Each structure stands twice: as structure tokens, then as C-alpha cells.
Amino acid sequence: MINWVANPARFTRLSARAMPWCGWGAAAVTAAGLYWSLVLAPPDYQQGDTVRIMFIHVPAAWMALTVYLFLAVASAVALVWRHPLAEIAARAAAPIGAAFTLICLATGSLWGRPMWGAWWVWDARLTSVLVLFFLYLGYITLVNAFDDPARGGKTGSLLALVGVVNLPIIKFSVDWWNTLHQPASVMRIGGPRIDIAMLVPLVIMAVGFLLLFLTLLMLRMRTILNERKAMALRLNAEAPGPRSVQERAMVVHPGAG
Amino acid sequence: MAAFVGLFRRDLRLAFRQGGDSGLVLGFFVLAVVLFPLGVGPEPAVLQRIGPGIVWVAALFAALLSLDRLFEADYQDGGLDLLELSSLPLELAVLAKCAAHWVATGLPLALISPLLAFLLGLDRAAILILCASLLLGTPALSLIGSVAAALVLGARRQGVVLSILVLPLDIPPLVFGAGAVEASVAGMGARAYLLILAALSLAALALCPWASAAALRQALE
């Protein structure tokens, strides 16, 4: 299965067909979810209309973790099976995940001001998500810090795997420490402890965000593939010769060396 | 085992020789801490309050300062290739280098910290806890740092990339290290914090050599 999809040409064909569906799906689902959550859903009995920030904040937080998990799995696949496409997927996912993390932090800050009376508190949940953001930045920096893109991809993959340590810390930070941040109320043993009128738009928004991630991921992966192709063509035109043949192969298929 | 001890002693000798890292790091640590009273004013109440945090952050930066030399010199002169070829597993070689790094930087920092804590006006109990927290926590700094130092070998602008990688990963030791002293000052007892610090160091001891060795193998490919 992985082998079948890992062919860059096949991926380009498939993604060209899947991207419009994902993109328009993301737009439609997110629009419906926004209308539902901002207009139809009832205000909270304690928090009033402020609770509507949740419909952006919580899906963004889920995506921040999900994308990191995706990054780590893609990195592991890239390290173990040396699939060029897995490394490209990891590289493409990182800025999207960083953006979701930033959205999560920003909306959380906006929500914290009226509810807790502070833009920011140094509790375990907030700090660990901030660390997640720095991990994303570290990955992006490290991947781009090498002259050889293949080396950058492999090294970044190792860092992504090291950073997985942070994921359980974020997930369980609200259970392990006494925090201002409320404990899990959707994914908990014994079922969600949130009213169905709010749960439905929340799930719709989460699906919308997921589709948005898939669209952006395919777009970025295609861009990276095209960039590499363009670079290979340029090298081809500029420096023909026996030595550059291997270099050209390296650019198109990093990890081949 | 002989190779392990040999590598450890070689790194240690290099660190303590003239122009080595140990003295520089210690000097940086003392200077950085002494700058704070000059910056925030000599008020004892303020210094006592922020003292533990200052010492821990300074220790973090001091440890960071020497990390780029952990593998870089050996990487440049080819010593690392020989290490990979030797009978000593690369994981153990990393462990030997980390141990030497800790003895050359972490241990002196912890030993001189009572003097600095005294300058910052901490009381005797807090000084003891601070020293203990540094003794327990600095091994984690060396080990976590070794992963990052191995990852950035051959990168452009290594120093900057290294700090971006290390500082977020060093947050847990920092939180529990400074937290230990604060808890003891607040009368809650530092035991739990010190135990968590020790756990962090042990976890780093078990996991980091593998990650560092994997990163080194990639750099040497």
C-alpha cells in the first residue's frame, strides 16, 4: 500500500483528482460549521457567547496534535523505508501544523482574557502547547539548515521522533497537574461530557479543519515535488557531465544516495 | 569498557586543558548570574524571589554554550569516523562523551552554585536544595543537548539552530529545578520536585544515547 502510493508520479495524478474534492469539501464543511457554531448553537449558561471561541480553538488544538503525529509517523516511514514521498509529506506538514498551533494559542489567549482574566498563564497545558510550537519551528529550521536537502530531511525526521515525547505530556497535562485549563470533556472515558447542541458543530468544525489540512498538505507536497523537478532541470541545463548525473538523481529522489 | 573509560578520560582532559570548555563555561555562568543583581537592583527580597530561576536559566545557557563542541571538533577532524569504526558501540561512545561533558560543565556549575546562591541572598535550606537540583538536573541537560548537538552537525548557522532545538526540550528540567527551590521556600517540601528531576535525568540517560547515535550515523553517512 505504502509502496503503491509512494510513487511521486502516481501521487501527483491522484492528488490532482482528490484536491478539488478536499478543498471544496473543506470550504463547505467549515462554512456550515461556522454558521452552526456562531449562530445556531446555544450560548453557554456560564460563559455566554464567549464559548463560541471553542469552535475554533478546540479543533485547532486537535489538529496541532494530529499534524504532529502525522509528521512523526511520516518521519518514521521516511527513516525506516526511505520513501522519498514520506519525507516530503513530513516537510510539507510542518508549517501547516505550526499554523494550527499558533491559531490554538491565539484563540486560547483571546478566550482566557474574559474567562480567567489573563491573556496567558504559565500552566502545564499552555506551556506544553507552546513547546509544541517551538518543536515545529525547530523542525522547520533544522530541515532547511543543510545544503543537501536529503540530509536535512533525514535529520529533521529524527528530531520529529524525539519530539513525540511532548505529545502525551500535552494530552495528559490537564490530568497530571492542577491547571486553570479545563480537563478533557470530549474524548474521555464514559463518553463526551458536552451537550449535543455544542458537540455537533464542534465535530463539523473538526472535520472541516481536517479537510483543510489534507488540501494544504497535498498542495504543498505538489509544490515541493515541482520545485525539485525544476531544480533538477536547471542543474541538467547548467552543468551536463558525468559527475552531475548522481547529483541530479539526488535532487529528484532524495534518500537515494 | 577500556575504550569507554579511555574516551571519557580523553574528553575530560581536552575540556580541562588550557582553552578548554570547562573554565569558559564556569566563567560565563558566574558572570551571567552576577549581572542580574546589577540589572534588577540589589534589593534582597527581589533577588531571593528570582534567585533560583536566575541560577537555573544561567546554567541552561552555560550548558548550551559548550554543546557545539561536544561532537563538532571530532566531526571536523575525522575522529568521529574512527569512533564509529571502533569496537565500542556508538551509543556507548555518546554516553562517554556526555559523561565527560557533564563532569566538565554540569558538575562544576552545581558545585559553584552555593556561592552564587549565597550572593543572591538565599537562605541555607534553599541553597542546599538548589545545589541538589542542579546535581540531579544537569545530567539531563548534557544528554538532551547531545541529541541536538548530533543533529546539527554539518548544518548552516549551527549555533542558532542548536539553541532553537535545545531550549524547548530543556524546559522540563528548568521548570522542576527552579520549582524545587521555590517549593522548599514556600514550605511545601522539595522532595517531589527532586524525584521528578532525577526521573528526567534517568529517562534521558536511557533514551538520549540512542537518538544521538542515530543522528551521528546520519551525519557520518
Interface residues (C-beta under 8 A of the other chain):
Chain A: T127 V131 F134 L135 L137 G138 T141 L142 A145 F146 D147 R151 K154 T155 L158 L159 L161 V162 G163
Chain B: V147 L151 V152 G154 A155 R156 R157 Q158 V160 V161 I164 L165 L167 P168 L169 I171 V175 A211 A214 A215 Q218 A219
